[in-house]
């Protein structure tokens, strides 16, 4: 005959089992007391940004669509649609700051524009580019599965005088991480962001339609012959 546990003992066993299950699922997600690992944002890959040089200057600003992205924490979306963050892992700065700095570098590295800076640099630019971060999360379809990273930035370009929007671009890229680990998720973010940036750079440098003029050919010397 099996002896039934008292109600209080059964409750203790159930609570203990639940704690073990939660502990097994929280290696990557949720708060812990372990020191944080910091990750830089380093966009990679993407299409070539080679092309003609432009003669205008550009100021770049970043905004966010959701407050949960205004953080140094690395965001994720669980299968039930709820938002969480990776435990013990953060970006090296707030996400909008990192995206802004990295986008300025992407324009500089294209070699196609000489004057580009963040909108906080205080220099007068011909055009203003606003990059609104709409998505920057790892998405899980099943618990402990391999997530897909989604990066979506909506860019708007306007002259600094008047600020009437002259052109817009909605760039979205998704990359599946190679494993359910924070380093691999960060790698997927870098790849997706690199693809988004290459689209934004090529679009923004072509939108105003003001390519730098080609240098004028050297004049052909005219030789005058003396009459005899």
ABEGO torsion letter per residue (X at the ends): XBBBBBAAAAAAAAAAAAAAAAAAAAAABEBBABBBBBBBBBBBEEBBABEBBBABBBBBBBBBABAAABBABBBBBBAAGBBBBBBGBBBABBAAAAAAAAAAAAAAAAGABABBBBAAAGBBBABBBBBBBABBBBBBABBGBBBBBBBBBBBBBBBABGGBBABBBBBBBBBBBABBBAAAAAAAAAAAAAAAAAAAAAAAAAAAGBBBBBBBBBBBBBBBBBBX
